Amino acid sequence: MSLAIVLAGKDSIVVASDSRETVTFGDLTSVEDNINKIKVVSDSIAIIGLGNLAGYCNYLLTYFVNKELIDSGADLSDVESFTDKFSKWASVRYKNATQGMPQILLNSLDNHIEIIIAGYTKKKIPQIYVLSNEPNQPALIPNLVDIPYHISGIVSVGKYWLKKTSDLTPVSSMSVEALKKLPLLMIKETSQSSIAVSLPMNMVVLNLNTPYYQLTKDEIALIESSLNRNMDIDRSLKRLLEGG
């Protein structure tokens, strides 16, 4: 499992994830850290692949971007166009790859795929799409998220912090500085209770009018130093939102 977070604020979209990859097959589990799960397609679009078939997700994304993107007609400045073209292409690939598999295997959690696509439309509207292989559906169906955030994976702790923060300031109104702190808080707190989630965090910021950027380890360490886990909730959130 993982923890992936997308937050769409007033002038930026933050895409973040933990760096631990856990793969379970039967009674065997393998763990690998320092995995970057975020793929940047353009200044307007970033993607995260999750699930026990996360490696297959990343293969689909890499192959599409490197080999099929130009022929597909997808517009890299428009997340809506990209998602439409990619989901249709990936669904054909997924259907071909799983053809002939028993339905019970296709419906099992071991074959779960989730792809989160975040970015801006041509009209500069932030959008978040989630593609997943739903039961009895041999395709990767794109669903538009109707709220300005999405979290996937081990989400209970993250949802708690997200709700506490949103009660003070809506995500859609948050500054980019607050948006950068909240995912780190969510991932750090989740890692205290789940071995499937671990720091370091990876984070990409998509901006309305400037190129995207990926935070360095030093920048993330600086954000972490500004958060104090021993503070009470109200003071922690006040510091987060005020940029202190």
C-alpha angles and dihedrals in degrees: 000000000000143000116241123178133189120184123181110201134177096285107003144041117222118204115189141164142170118254103234122108116196119185121187124194113173107307093343123094127182125194128199126178134201093046115154105215096179122094118191113211098179142329086285103042138052130171139201124197118206141172135065087299093052089126089057089048090054091048090053092047095046094045093047095048095043101037114016107029099093094045091047093063092228115161111228092201091059121062090194093058093043093050092049094051095041096047092051092048094044092048091059091048092047093047091051092047094051099038111129095018115133111259091236089061093046090052095048122108089238088074098047116139126187125174120185116201118189131178150095131301123225087267090056093251114147114234136179123201128188120202118193141163101246121198115278090007115108093201143071102252117205116220122189111226109229097205128065095253143044132190127187137183120030096007111160098094092039092052090052093055092041092055093046090051095044090053087064101035127004113242090236089061098046122116119238090253091058091043090056093051100047098064091049090052091049095048094043093051093045091051088060090065105028130052089201091072124059144165144269097087126214118213138180125188120208113198131200098233108010135060119278120258136200117220117242124228089255092053091050091048089053091052090048091052089057092058120074115198091197093061118100116260098256094051092044092053093043090054092046094051096041093050093238 
